[in-house]
Amino acid sequence: MIRILFVDDEVNVLQAMRRTLHGMRNEWDMEFVSNGAEALLALIRAPLDVIVCDMKMPGTDGWQVLAEVKKLSPQTVRLVLSGHAEAGAIMRSVGAAHQYLAKPCDGASLKAAIAQIQNLRRLLSSDHLAALIGRVGMLPSSPQIFQELLACMQQSSSSITDVARIVRRDVAMTANIMKLVNSAFFGSRRPITTPERAVAYLGLDTLGALVLGHGVFRGAATDSTAGFSHEQLWQHSLQTAVAARAIALHEHFSNAVAEQAFLVGVLHDVGKLVLATRPADGRADLPLSREDAVAQIRDHHAEVGAYLLGLWGFPTSIVEAVAFHHQPSMATGPGLGLSGILHIADRLTRQRSLDPNAAEFDFERGFLESLDLVDHVPRWCNALNTLDGAPVAA
């Protein structure tokens, strides 16, 4: 049974939550407390799977509670419940919270958020990985790209297009900004799926506050695993994204699906970034050998990336595509789907980087045959031949 702690200093809010969630009592072990001190005592008494915490409380603010939970129990999923959307509140919680739920939050939204968290658990192969991902606040951007973004934001002549062009060149920046812009704090009525739309929606003033005032995209970490390169990761991710969009359009999917295909192409290897630049946790964990680190990135990056994006509230379709981009047959739903599009784009891009004239590709065994798509491969290759840029393997 999943254990969930609700923290809010308003007694009426807690009572309303109790009534709304009464029907879940056989599935969830729920506890309701009214302040940060009680919340931390509850964590000490027994491990928490999820904490849902109000942002603004007297004494210990919600962000302080979540920061302490992150330190003591990083595998606990941390949700902010708040009606306060000022920039300061957002930035105080940005490294401590996984998701932001607007207040008042209806029962259906809360149940959906927690249900998604439960579904994510099947993706991870170990508690160690859950704790590792739980320590991630914001993904580290390339220092070079971060400096370019700073310089661009400080120029009065910079446009939304200029800023978006820089954001989309970095996997971490793209993931970070998409997490924020689609959160309840910014109140978008429809999911925003491209960096260009995200920057336009936020506006340069708000984005400037996030970047210049709070260093949201700061390149705080360098490549820590030998053989890992931010630049190669981005080159492969961008080329996969372009290929995924081209394949989606070639297969007559809608423009909306093609945009999603581009986004999952950008984010499909984000787990590599998490594992290669793993944050220090202040504990006595032994460092991995170079061979073990490389093996962990190879074997677990898909599940790690999907789990992180799921914790951050990305749509299930994107989470599933990232999780199964090496094994699209495991995805739900009929037909090619987003996972299949991503798998094909990833395999084509990677193999063509090794041999531009390649005729054989490492697709999942039997996948194309099951969909009667084998004869589409030459057409996809021809479509990719018209795209600019030579593929580079990550």
ZABA-14789 format. One record per residue (C-alpha): residue in three letters; x, z, y; residue number from 1. Coordinates in pm, whole numbers, plus 50000, padded with zeros to 5 digits. Each point is the difference from the previous one (the first is absolute). Last residue first. Layout:
<sites>
{res:ala xx:X zz:Z yy:Y n:NUM}
...
</sites>
This chain:
<sites>
{res:ala xx:52607 zz:47118 yy:50983 n:394}
{res:ala xx:50037 zz:49628 yy:49931 n:393}
{res:val xx:50026 zz:49762 yy:50295 n:392}
{res:pro xx:49763 zz:49706 yy:50040 n:391}
{res:ala xx:50107 zz:49715 yy:50230 n:390}
{res:gly xx:49799 zz:49980 yy:50319 n:389}
{res:asp xx:49712 zz:49783 yy:50110 n:388}
{res:leu xx:49708 zz:49921 yy:49771 n:387}
{res:thr xx:49940 zz:49642 yy:49883 n:386}
{res:asn xx:50176 zz:50062 yy:49671 n:385}
{res:leu xx:49761 zz:50288 yy:49941 n:384}
{res:ala xx:49706 zz:49761 yy:49971 n:383}
{res:asn xx:50194 zz:49782 yy:49757 n:382}
{res:cys xx:50079 zz:50307 yy:49791 n:381}
{res:trp xx:49633 zz:50101 yy:50000 n:380}
{res:arg xx:49904 zz:49649 yy:49886 n:379}
{res:pro xx:50261 zz:50009 yy:49724 n:378}
{res:val xx:49859 zz:50336 yy:49880 n:377}
{res:his xx:49635 zz:49890 yy:49997 n:376}
{res:asp xx:50027 zz:49845 yy:49651 n:375}
{res:val xx:50038 zz:50347 yy:49850 n:374}
{res:leu xx:49683 zz:50127 yy:50167 n:373}
{res:asp xx:49757 zz:50020 yy:49706 n:372}
{res:leu xx:49929 zz:50367 yy:50083 n:371}
{res:ser xx:50116 zz:50136 yy:49664 n:370}
{res:glu xx:50287 zz:49751 yy:50000 n:369}
{res:leu xx:50121 zz:50129 yy:50338 n:368}
{res:phe xx:50023 zz:50355 yy:49864 n:367}
{res:gly xx:50131 zz:49924 yy:49650 n:366}
{res:arg xx:50336 zz:50169 yy:50052 n:365}
{res:glu xx:50035 zz:50138 yy:50351 n:364}
{res:phe xx:50172 zz:49733 yy:50209 n:363}
{res:asp xx:50378 zz:49961 yy:49982 n:362}
{res:phe xx:50019 zz:49647 yy:50134 n:361}
{res:glu xx:50130 zz:49675 yy:49853 n:360}
{res:ala xx:50045 zz:49684 yy:50210 n:359}
{res:ala xx:50275 zz:50129 yy:50224 n:358}
{res:asn xx:50136 zz:49754 yy:50255 n:357}
{res:pro xx:50066 zz:50261 yy:50269 n:356}
{res:asp xx:50181 zz:50214 yy:49739 n:355}
{res:leu xx:50060 zz:50367 yy:50078 n:354}
{res:ser xx:49776 zz:50006 yy:50307 n:353}
{res:arg xx:49750 zz:49783 yy:49811 n:352}
{res:gln xx:49973 zz:50273 yy:49739 n:351}
{res:arg xx:49921 zz:50273 yy:50252 n:350}
{res:thr xx:49751 zz:49797 yy:50202 n:349}
{res:leu xx:49813 zz:49868 yy:49699 n:348}
{res:arg xx:49982 zz:50340 yy:49830 n:347}
{res:asp xx:49885 zz:50185 yy:50314 n:346}
{res:ala xx:49744 zz:49734 yy:50094 n:345}
{res:ile xx:49857 zz:49993 yy:49647 n:344}
{res:his xx:49975 zz:50378 yy:49979 n:343}
{res:leu xx:49845 zz:50022 yy:50347 n:342}
{res:ile xx:49729 zz:49746 yy:49917 n:341}
{res:gly xx:49931 zz:50178 yy:49672 n:340}
{res:ser xx:49969 zz:50341 yy:50163 n:339}
{res:leu xx:49770 zz:49856 yy:50269 n:338}
{res:gly xx:49759 zz:49849 yy:49749 n:337}
{res:leu xx:50051 zz:49723 yy:49748 n:336}
{res:gly xx:49676 zz:50035 yy:49808 n:335}
{res:pro xx:49799 zz:50308 yy:49914 n:334}
{res:gly xx:50032 zz:50354 yy:50135 n:333}
{res:thr xx:50234 zz:50283 yy:49915 n:332}
{res:ala xx:50375 zz:49961 yy:49993 n:331}
{res:met xx:50192 zz:50042 yy:49673 n:330}
{res:ser xx:50041 zz:49622 yy:49957 n:329}
{res:pro xx:50194 zz:50000 yy:50327 n:328}
{res:gln xx:50305 zz:50159 yy:49833 n:327}
{res:his xx:50295 zz:49970 yy:50241 n:326}
{res:his xx:49782 zz:50020 yy:50314 n:325}
{res:phe xx:49797 zz:50274 yy:49834 n:324}
{res:ala xx:50042 zz:50297 yy:50232 n:323}
{res:val xx:50034 zz:49789 yy:50318 n:322}
{res:ala xx:49680 zz:49808 yy:49924 n:321}
{res:glu xx:49819 zz:50322 yy:49904 n:320}
{res:val xx:50088 zz:50173 yy:50328 n:319}
{res:ile xx:49898 zz:49692 yy:50201 n:318}
{res:ser xx:49661 zz:49970 yy:49827 n:317}
{res:thr xx:49948 zz:50377 yy:50020 n:316}
{res:pro xx:50019 zz:49990 yy:50379 n:315}
{res:phe xx:50288 zz:50189 yy:50168 n:314}
{res:gly xx:49928 zz:50369 yy:50054 n:313}
{res:trp xx:50352 zz:50137 yy:50042 n:312}
{res:leu xx:49986 zz:50161 yy:49658 n:311}
{res:gly xx:49917 zz:49659 yy:49855 n:310}
{res:leu xx:50294 zz:49841 yy:50181 n:309}
{res:leu xx:50231 zz:50267 yy:49858 n:308}
{res:tyr xx:49863 zz:49962 yy:49647 n:307}
{res:ala xx:50031 zz:49621 yy:50012 n:306}
{res:gly xx:50361 zz:50015 yy:50115 n:305}
{res:val xx:50096 zz:50255 yy:49733 n:304}
{res:glu xx:49819 zz:49807 yy:49724 n:303}
{res:ala xx:50172 zz:49673 yy:50091 n:302}
{res:his xx:50342 zz:50155 yy:50064 n:301}
{res:his xx:50014 zz:50175 yy:49660 n:300}
{res:asp xx:50214 zz:49799 yy:49759 n:299}
{res:arg xx:50234 zz:49808 yy:50231 n:298}
{res:ile xx:50041 zz:50277 yy:50257 n:297}
{res:gln xx:50051 zz:50255 yy:49722 n:296}
{res:ala xx:50257 zz:49776 yy:49831 n:295}
{res:val xx:50196 zz:49956 yy:50324 n:294}
{res:ala xx:50001 zz:50377 yy:50054 n:293}
{res:asp xx:50106 zz:50065 yy:49641 n:292}
{res:glu xx:50289 zz:49754 yy:50024 n:291}
{res:arg xx:50119 zz:50138 yy:50334 n:290}
{res:ser xx:49983 zz:50353 yy:49862 n:289}
{res:leu xx:49709 zz:50206 yy:50116 n:288}
{res:pro xx:50062 zz:50300 yy:50224 n:287}
{res:leu xx:49931 zz:50339 yy:49840 n:286}
{res:asp xx:49698 zz:50174 yy:50144 n:285}
{res:ala xx:50104 zz:50328 yy:50163 n:284}
{res:arg xx:49740 zz:49998 yy:50271 n:283}
{res:gly xx:50006 zz:49912 yy:50370 n:282}
{res:asp xx:49766 zz:49709 yy:49943 n:281}
{res:ala xx:50220 zz:49717 yy:50122 n:280}
{res:pro xx:49792 zz:49690 yy:50048 n:279}
{res:arg xx:50030 zz:49712 yy:49750 n:278}
{res:thr xx:50149 zz:49692 yy:50163 n:277}
{res:ala xx:50028 zz:49787 yy:49685 n:276}
{res:leu xx:49689 zz:50145 yy:49834 n:275}
{res:val xx:49768 zz:49966 yy:50299 n:274}
{res:leu xx:50139 zz:49658 yy:50097 n:273}
{res:lys xx:49962 zz:49874 yy:49644 n:272}
{res:gly xx:49641 zz:50126 yy:50003 n:271}
{res:val xx:49935 zz:49770 yy:50297 n:270}
{res:asp xx:50048 zz:49705 yy:49763 n:269}
{res:his xx:49647 zz:49857 yy:50028 n:268}
{res:leu xx:49962 zz:50077 yy:50371 n:267}
{res:val xx:50067 zz:49664 yy:50166 n:266}
{res:gly xx:49837 zz:49806 yy:49718 n:265}
{res:val xx:49710 zz:50242 yy:50006 n:264}
{res:leu xx:49949 zz:49912 yy:50367 n:263}
{res:phe xx:50017 zz:49623 yy:49942 n:262}
{res:ala xx:49749 zz:50022 yy:49716 n:261}
{res:gln xx:49769 zz:50202 yy:50224 n:260}
{res:glu xx:50016 zz:49722 yy:50260 n:259}
{res:ala xx:49927 zz:49741 yy:49727 n:258}
{res:val xx:49703 zz:50209 yy:49888 n:257}
{res:ala xx:49859 zz:49992 yy:50355 n:256}
{res:asn xx:50071 zz:49626 yy:50028 n:255}
{res:ser xx:49781 zz:49946 yy:49695 n:254}
{res:phe xx:50141 zz:49900 yy:49661 n:253}
{res:his xx:50023 zz:49628 yy:49928 n:252}
{res:glu xx:50282 zz:50015 yy:49742 n:251}
{res:his xx:50235 zz:49832 yy:50250 n:250}
{res:leu xx:49897 zz:50260 yy:50258 n:249}
{res:ala xx:50095 zz:50285 yy:49768 n:248}
{res:ile xx:50322 zz:49822 yy:49900 n:247}
{res:ala xx:50104 zz:49954 yy:50365 n:246}
{res:arg xx:49923 zz:50364 yy:50083 n:245}
{res:ala xx:50200 zz:50120 yy:49701 n:244}
{res:ala xx:50293 zz:49772 yy:50091 n:243}
{res:val xx:50018 zz:50133 yy:50355 n:242}
{res:ala xx:49983 zz:50358 yy:49872 n:241}
{res:thr xx:50263 zz:49934 yy:49732 n:240}
{res:gln xx:50229 zz:49854 yy:50266 n:239}
{res:leu xx:49947 zz:50305 yy:50219 n:238}
{res:ser xx:50063 zz:50244 yy:49716 n:237}
{res:his xx:50313 zz:49815 yy:49880 n:236}
{res:gln xx:50154 zz:49995 yy:50347 n:235}
{res:trp xx:49892 zz:50358 yy:50068 n:234}
{res:leu xx:50157 zz:50141 yy:49686 n:233}
{res:gln xx:50315 zz:49795 yy:50060 n:232}
{res:glu xx:50032 zz:50141 yy:50351 n:231}
{res:his xx:49927 zz:50359 yy:49902 n:230}
{res:ser xx:50276 zz:49975 yy:49740 n:229}
{res:phe xx:50040 zz:50191 yy:49676 n:228}
{res:gly xx:50322 zz:49943 yy:49799 n:227}
{res:ala xx:50113 zz:50359 yy:50018 n:226}
{res:thr xx:49708 zz:50232 yy:50064 n:225}
{res:ser xx:49991 zz:50193 yy:50328 n:224}
{res:asp xx:49906 zz:49722 yy:50243 n:223}
{res:thr xx:49985 zz:50175 yy:50335 n:222}
{res:ala xx:49735 zz:50240 yy:50117 n:221}
{res:ala xx:49859 zz:50086 yy:50341 n:220}
{res:gly xx:49904 zz:49649 yy:50107 n:219}
{res:arg xx:49740 zz:50124 yy:50243 n:218}
{res:phe xx:49659 zz:49844 yy:49950 n:217}
{res:val xx:49796 zz:50293 yy:50130 n:216}
{res:gly xx:50258 zz:50086 yy:50265 n:215}
{res:his xx:49762 zz:50225 yy:50191 n:214}
{res:gly xx:50012 zz:49892 yy:50363 n:213}
{res:leu xx:50156 zz:49658 yy:49963 n:212}
{res:val xx:49831 zz:49877 yy:49682 n:211}
{res:leu xx:49664 zz:50173 yy:49994 n:210}
{res:ala xx:49966 zz:50009 yy:50376 n:209}
{res:gly xx:50096 zz:49632 yy:50023 n:208}
{res:leu xx:49741 zz:49920 yy:49734 n:207}
{res:thr xx:49737 zz:50168 yy:50212 n:206}
{res:asp xx:50102 zz:49811 yy:50313 n:205}
{res:leu xx:50056 zz:49670 yy:49815 n:204}
{res:gly xx:49648 zz:49983 yy:49860 n:203}
{res:leu xx:49885 zz:50167 yy:49679 n:202}
{res:tyr xx:49771 zz:49714 yy:49897 n:201}
{res:ala xx:50247 zz:49727 yy:50101 n:200}
{res:val xx:50281 zz:50171 yy:49811 n:199}
{res:ala xx:49785 zz:50034 yy:49688 n:198}
{res:arg xx:49869 zz:49645 yy:50031 n:197}
{res:glu xx:50354 zz:49861 yy:50001 n:196}
{res:pro xx:50112 zz:50238 yy:49726 n:195}
{res:thr xx:49730 zz:49857 yy:49771 n:194}
{res:thr xx:49729 zz:50164 yy:49787 n:193}
{res:ile xx:49778 zz:50201 yy:50232 n:192}
{res:pro xx:49712 zz:50151 yy:49805 n:191}
{res:arg xx:49670 zz:49986 yy:50191 n:190}
{res:arg xx:49843 zz:50258 yy:50228 n:189}
{res:ser xx:50335 zz:50112 yy:50141 n:188}
{res:gly xx:49974 zz:50363 yy:50109 n:187}
{res:phe xx:50354 zz:50067 yy:50116 n:186}
{res:phe xx:50022 zz:50355 yy:49867 n:185}
{res:ala xx:49803 zz:49903 yy:49689 n:184}
{res:ser xx:50305 zz:49821 yy:49865 n:183}
{res:asn xx:50028 zz:49622 yy:49983 n:182}
{res:val xx:50239 zz:49978 yy:50295 n:181}
{res:leu xx:50219 zz:50279 yy:49867 n:180}
{res:lys xx:50054 zz:49878 yy:49644 n:179}
{res:met xx:50043 zz:49641 yy:50117 n:178}
{res:ile xx:50264 zz:50118 yy:50249 n:177}
{res:asn xx:50201 zz:50184 yy:49737 n:176}
{res:ala xx:49979 zz:49727 yy:49734 n:175}
{res:thr xx:50105 zz:49724 yy:50243 n:174}
{res:met xx:50277 zz:50210 yy:50148 n:173}
{res:ala xx:50132 zz:50080 yy:49651 n:172}
{res:val xx:50000 zz:49637 yy:49884 n:171}
{res:asp xx:50177 zz:49875 yy:50313 n:170}
{res:arg xx:49975 zz:49650 yy:50145 n:169}
{res:arg xx:49626 zz:50038 yy:50067 n:168}
{res:val xx:50072 zz:50257 yy:50270 n:167}
{res:ile xx:50236 zz:49767 yy:50187 n:166}
{res:arg xx:49752 zz:49711 yy:50021 n:165}
{res:ala xx:49725 zz:50246 yy:50088 n:164}
{res:val xx:50195 zz:50113 yy:50307 n:163}
{res:asp xx:50056 zz:49647 yy:50132 n:162}
{res:thr xx:49640 zz:49898 yy:49929 n:161}
{res:ile xx:49867 zz:50306 yy:50182 n:160}
{res:ser xx:50203 zz:49893 yy:50301 n:159}
{res:ser xx:50325 zz:50124 yy:50153 n:158}
{res:ser xx:50051 zz:49925 yy:50371 n:157}
{res:ser xx:50032 zz:50365 yy:50100 n:156}
{res:gln xx:50294 zz:50042 yy:49767 n:155}
{res:gln xx:50032 zz:50349 yy:49852 n:154}
{res:met xx:49787 zz:49913 yy:49698 n:153}
{res:cys xx:50237 zz:49714 yy:49907 n:152}
{res:ala xx:50310 zz:50218 yy:50018 n:151}
{res:leu xx:49838 zz:50267 yy:49784 n:150}
{res:leu xx:49881 zz:49742 yy:49749 n:149}
{res:glu xx:50347 zz:49849 yy:49976 n:148}
{res:gln xx:50147 zz:50347 yy:49947 n:147}
{res:phe xx:49753 zz:50062 yy:49718 n:146}
{res:ile xx:50088 zz:49666 yy:49843 n:145}
{res:gln xx:50369 zz:50092 yy:49993 n:144}
{res:pro xx:49932 zz:50349 yy:49867 n:143}
{res:ser xx:49794 zz:49852 yy:49712 n:142}
{res:ser xx:49689 zz:50210 yy:49977 n:141}
{res:pro xx:49968 zz:50327 yy:49816 n:140}
{res:leu xx:49656 zz:50061 yy:49843 n:139}
{res:met xx:49799 zz:50270 yy:50170 n:138}
{res:gly xx:49926 zz:50334 yy:49836 n:137}
{res:val xx:50124 zz:49965 yy:49642 n:136}
{res:arg xx:50026 zz:50340 yy:49829 n:135}
{res:gly xx:49689 zz:49935 yy:49793 n:134}
{res:ile xx:50166 zz:49690 yy:49858 n:133}
{res:leu xx:50277 zz:50209 yy:49846 n:132}
{res:ala xx:49758 zz:50265 yy:49874 n:131}
{res:ala xx:49785 zz:49736 yy:49829 n:130}
{res:leu xx:50314 zz:49837 yy:49857 n:129}
{res:his xx:50109 zz:50331 yy:49847 n:128}
{res:asp xx:49650 zz:50056 yy:49861 n:127}
{res:ser xx:50058 zz:49697 yy:49779 n:126}
{res:ser xx:49872 zz:49657 yy:49895 n:125}
{res:leu xx:49784 zz:49937 yy:50303 n:124}
{res:leu xx:49720 zz:49743 yy:50011 n:123}
{res:arg xx:49736 zz:50208 yy:49820 n:122}
{res:arg xx:50003 zz:50249 yy:50285 n:121}
{res:leu xx:49875 zz:49740 yy:50245 n:120}
{res:asn xx:49645 zz:50024 yy:49867 n:119}
{res:gln xx:49979 zz:50365 yy:50101 n:118}
{res:ile xx:50117 zz:49917 yy:50352 n:117}
{res:gln xx:49739 zz:49726 yy:50024 n:116}
{res:ala xx:49733 zz:50251 yy:49900 n:115}
{res:ile xx:50125 zz:50234 yy:50274 n:114}
{res:ala xx:49955 zz:49737 yy:50270 n:113}
{res:ala xx:49662 zz:49889 yy:49862 n:112}
{res:lys xx:49871 zz:50358 yy:49985 n:111}
{res:leu xx:50102 zz:50055 yy:50363 n:110}
{res:ser xx:49838 zz:49679 yy:50114 n:109}
{res:ala xx:49678 zz:50076 yy:49809 n:108}
{res:gly xx:49982 zz:50355 yy:50132 n:107}
{res:asp xx:49997 zz:49892 yy:50361 n:106}
{res:cys xx:50297 zz:50087 yy:50218 n:105}
{res:pro xx:49925 zz:50147 yy:50344 n:104}
{res:lys xx:50288 zz:49967 yy:50071 n:103}
{res:ala xx:50208 zz:49694 yy:49918 n:102}
{res:leu xx:50215 zz:50000 yy:49688 n:101}
{res:tyr xx:50375 zz:49946 yy:50031 n:100}
{res:gln xx:50210 zz:49928 yy:49692 n:99}
{res:his xx:50340 zz:50097 yy:49858 n:98}
{res:ala xx:50070 zz:50274 yy:50251 n:97}
{res:ala xx:50332 zz:50168 yy:50086 n:96}
{res:gly xx:50199 zz:49723 yy:50165 n:95}
{res:val xx:49720 zz:49881 yy:50225 n:94}
{res:ser xx:49853 zz:50342 yy:50068 n:93}
{res:arg xx:50174 zz:50086 yy:50325 n:92}
{res:met xx:49985 zz:49637 yy:50106 n:91}
{res:ile xx:49625 zz:49974 yy:49970 n:90}
{res:ala xx:49939 zz:50326 yy:50182 n:89}
{res:gly xx:50227 zz:49896 yy:50287 n:88}
{res:ala xx:49836 zz:49660 yy:50031 n:87}
{res:glu xx:49655 zz:50147 yy:50051 n:86}
{res:ala xx:49757 zz:49937 yy:49715 n:85}
{res:his xx:49838 zz:50340 yy:49955 n:84}
{res:gly xx:49698 zz:49983 yy:49770 n:83}
{res:ser xx:50205 zz:50108 yy:49703 n:82}
{res:leu xx:50021 zz:50018 yy:49624 n:81}
{res:val xx:50359 zz:49947 yy:49886 n:80}
{res:leu xx:50066 zz:49933 yy:49632 n:79}
{res:arg xx:50305 zz:50116 yy:49802 n:78}
{res:val xx:50048 zz:49912 yy:49633 n:77}
{res:thr xx:50201 zz:50273 yy:49827 n:76}
{res:gln xx:50313 zz:49857 yy:49833 n:75}
{res:pro xx:50217 zz:50134 yy:50284 n:74}
{res:ser xx:49918 zz:50364 yy:49916 n:73}
{res:leu xx:50208 zz:50240 yy:50211 n:72}
{res:lys xx:50131 zz:49758 yy:50264 n:71}
{res:lys xx:49690 zz:49781 yy:50023 n:70}
{res:val xx:49782 zz:50311 yy:49998 n:69}
{res:glu xx:50199 zz:50135 yy:50297 n:68}
{res:ala xx:49957 zz:49673 yy:50190 n:67}
{res:leu xx:49630 zz:50002 yy:49913 n:66}
{res:val xx:49952 zz:50348 yy:50146 n:65}
{res:gln xx:50196 zz:49908 yy:50313 n:64}
{res:trp xx:49792 zz:49684 yy:50043 n:63}
{res:gly xx:49682 zz:50205 yy:49971 n:62}
{res:asp xx:50097 zz:50229 yy:50284 n:61}
{res:thr xx:50096 zz:50363 yy:49933 n:60}
{res:gly xx:49855 zz:50243 yy:50252 n:59}
{res:pro xx:49672 zz:49843 yy:50102 n:58}
{res:met xx:49904 zz:49679 yy:49817 n:57}
{res:lys xx:50025 zz:49633 yy:50092 n:56}
{res:met xx:50071 zz:49764 yy:49712 n:55}
{res:asp xx:49750 zz:50105 yy:49736 n:54}
{res:cys xx:50147 zz:49997 yy:49650 n:53}
{res:val xx:49906 zz:49833 yy:49673 n:52}
{res:ile xx:50249 zz:50109 yy:49733 n:51}
{res:val xx:50024 zz:49818 yy:49666 n:50}
{res:asp xx:50154 zz:50075 yy:49658 n:49}
{res:leu xx:50080 zz:50361 yy:50080 n:48}
{res:pro xx:50218 zz:50228 yy:49787 n:47}
{res:ala xx:49885 zz:50363 yy:49960 n:46}
{res:arg xx:50034 zz:50332 yy:50182 n:45}
{res:ile xx:50272 zz:49877 yy:50237 n:44}
{res:leu xx:49783 zz:49709 yy:50115 n:43}
{res:ala xx:49708 zz:50236 yy:50067 n:42}
{res:leu xx:50232 zz:50222 yy:50204 n:41}
{res:leu xx:50101 zz:49696 yy:50203 n:40}
{res:ala xx:49637 zz:49921 yy:50076 n:39}
{res:glu xx:49919 zz:50360 yy:50090 n:38}
{res:ala xx:50277 zz:49994 yy:50260 n:37}
{res:gly xx:49881 zz:49665 yy:50135 n:36}
{res:asn xx:49647 zz:50111 yy:50079 n:35}
{res:ser xx:49635 zz:49986 yy:49888 n:34}
{res:val xx:50014 zz:49961 yy:49624 n:33}
{res:phe xx:49791 zz:49802 yy:49749 n:32}
{res:glu xx:50094 zz:49964 yy:49632 n:31}
{res:met xx:49890 zz:49722 yy:49767 n:30}
{res:asp xx:50068 zz:49943 yy:49628 n:29}
{res:trp xx:49866 zz:49646 yy:49974 n:28}
{res:glu xx:49812 zz:49831 yy:49716 n:27}
{res:asn xx:49725 zz:50254 yy:49921 n:26}
{res:arg xx:49978 zz:50104 yy:50367 n:25}
{res:met xx:49940 zz:49641 yy:50115 n:24}
{res:gly xx:49626 zz:50046 yy:50068 n:23}
{res:his xx:50073 zz:50274 yy:50250 n:22}
{res:leu xx:50205 zz:49760 yy:50212 n:21}
{res:thr xx:49757 zz:49965 yy:50289 n:20}
{res:arg xx:49892 zz:50363 yy:49992 n:19}
{res:arg xx:50355 zz:50136 yy:49993 n:18}
{res:met xx:50107 zz:49754 yy:50269 n:17}
{res:ala xx:49717 zz:50113 yy:50226 n:16}
{res:gln xx:50107 zz:50361 yy:49949 n:15}
{res:leu xx:50356 zz:49914 yy:50094 n:14}
{res:val xx:49885 zz:49818 yy:50313 n:13}
{res:asn xx:49776 zz:50290 yy:50102 n:12}
{res:val xx:50290 zz:50244 yy:49960 n:11}
{res:glu xx:50221 zz:49803 yy:50240 n:10}
{res:asp xx:50365 zz:50094 yy:49935 n:9}
{res:asp xx:50037 zz:49725 yy:49742 n:8}
{res:val xx:50202 zz:49978 yy:49677 n:7}
{res:phe xx:49870 zz:49841 yy:49681 n:6}
{res:leu xx:50206 zz:50047 yy:49680 n:5}
{res:ile xx:49958 zz:49769 yy:49703 n:4}
{res:arg xx:50089 zz:50060 yy:49634 n:3}
{res:ile xx:49937 zz:49707 yy:49764 n:2}
{res:met xx:49865 zz:50095 yy:49657 n:1}
</sites>
